[in-house]
């Protein structure tokens, strides 16, 4: 299980880091925050697709065509933690070093839209932790669905 998690987790980590960084760096000046948010979720889901492939690989190549729902969820959550780490690192680097004014610009956009009540004080660290938790939660859901599809006893 360990090698499967590391292999597919690293695939997802690298994919998430690259796609998330690219969409932030290339799109921030040309796209509004709503579009960037959608692209962020797309990059998260693309990166988390390795959960399905990791579970399938474990079932077919390591565990003789058998996997329980519990084992599938465990594999998926561990892969999602690695993916979340890659995306969190990308988010931290972007908001800390590439665009340190990101949070103040986002706050100004919320004020312009009359959404002052939605303003939350964020730092690069809290944003990265938020991304890690968000990706892990989405990863759990994908793990559950993948486990239900792929389970064999």
C-alpha positions in Angstrom: 0.0 0.0 0.0 2.8 2.4 0.9 4.4 2.3 -2.6 1.0 2.9 -4.3 0.2 5.8 -2.1 3.7 7.4 -2.6 3.6 6.8 -6.3 0.1 8.1 -7.1 0.4 10.7 -4.3 3.5 12.2 -5.8 1.9 12.2 -9.3 -1.0 14.2 -7.8 1.3 16.4 -5.8 3.4 17.4 -8.8 0.3 17.8 -11.0 -1.4 19.9 -8.4 1.6 22.1 -7.7 2.2 22.8 -11.4 -1.4 23.4 -12.5 -2.2 25.4 -9.4 0.9 27.6 -9.8 0.3 28.1 -13.5 -3.2 29.2 -13.2 -2.3 31.6 -10.4 0.7 33.1 -12.1 -0.7 33.2 -15.7 -4.3 34.1 -14.9 -4.2 36.5 -12.0 -3.8 39.6 -14.1 -6.1 38.6 -16.9 -8.9 36.8 -15.0 -11.2 37.9 -12.2 -11.2 36.1 -8.9 -14.3 34.1 -9.6 -12.7 32.6 -12.8 -9.5 31.9 -10.9 -11.5 30.1 -8.2 -13.1 27.9 -10.8 -9.7 27.1 -12.3 -8.4 26.4 -8.8 -11.1 23.8 -8.3 -10.5 22.3 -11.7 -6.8 21.9 -10.8 -7.8 20.3 -7.5 -10.1 17.8 -9.2 -7.5 16.9 -11.9 -4.9 16.3 -9.2 -7.2 14.2 -7.1 -8.1 12.0 -10.1 -4.9 10.1 -9.1 -7.0 8.7 -6.1 -9.1 6.6 -8.5 -6.1 5.4 -10.4 -4.1 4.6 -7.2 -7.0 2.6 -5.7 -7.5 0.7 -9.0 -3.7 0.0 -9.3 -3.6 -1.3 -5.7 -6.6 -3.5 -6.3 -5.5 -4.9 -9.6 -1.7 -5.1 -9.3 -0.9 -5.4 -5.6 -3.9 -7.0 -3.9 -4.9 -9.7 -6.5 -8.1 -7.9 -7.7 -9.6 -7.4 -4.2 -10.1 -4.2 -2.2 -12.4 -3.3 0.6 -14.1 0.1 1.0 -12.1 0.8 4.1 -8.8 0.1 2.4 -9.8 2.2 -0.7 -10.7 5.1 1.5 -7.4 4.9 3.4 -5.4 4.8 0.2 -7.4 7.8 -1.2 -7.1 9.9 1.9 -3.3 9.4 2.0 -3.0 10.3 -1.6 -5.2 13.4 -1.1 -2.9 14.5 1.8 0.0 14.4 -0.6 -1.9 16.3 -3.3 -3.1 18.8 -0.7 0.5 19.4 0.4 1.5 20.2 -3.2 -1.4 22.6 -3.7 -0.8 24.2 -0.2 2.9 24.8 -1.0 2.0 26.4 -4.4 -0.6 28.6 -2.6 1.9 29.6 0.1 4.7 30.4 -2.4 2.3 32.4 -4.6 0.8 34.5 -1.8 4.0 34.9 0.2 6.6 35.6 -2.6 5.0 36.0 -6.1 2.0 38.2 -5.2 2.2 39.3 -1.6 -0.6 41.8 -2.2 -3.0 39.1 -3.1 -5.1 39.2 0.1 -5.4 43.0 0.1 -6.4 43.0 -3.6 -9.0 40.3 -2.9 -10.3 42.3 0.1 -10.7 45.4 -2.1 -12.7 43.4 -4.6 -15.0 42.2 -1.9 -15.5 45.7 -0.7 -16.2 46.9 -4.2 -18.9 44.2 -4.5 -20.5 45.2 -1.2 -19.4 41.9 0.5 -17.5 43.4 3.5 -19.1 40.8 5.8 -17.2 38.0 3.9 -13.7 39.5 4.6 -11.6 37.1 6.7 -8.0 38.0 7.8 -5.8 35.5 5.9 -2.1 35.0 5.8 -0.1 32.8 3.5 0.2 30.2 6.2 -3.6 30.1 7.0 -4.4 30.1 3.3 -2.1 27.1 2.7 -3.6 25.2 5.7 -7.1 26.0 4.4 -6.1 24.5 1.0 -4.7 21.4 2.6 -7.9 20.8 4.6 -10.1 21.6 1.6 -8.2 19.2 -0.8 -8.3 16.5 1.9 -12.0 16.8 2.3 -12.6 16.7 -1.4 -10.2 13.8 -1.6 -12.2 11.9 1.0 -15.4 12.3 -1.1 -13.5 11.1 -4.2 -12.0 8.2 -2.2 -15.5 7.2 -1.0 -17.0 7.3 -4.5 -13.9 5.5 -6.0 -14.0 2.9 -3.2 -17.7 2.2 -3.9 -17.0 1.8 -7.6 -13.9 -0.3 -7.3 -14.5 -2.5 -4.2 -14.3 -6.2 -4.7 -14.4 -8.8 -2.0 
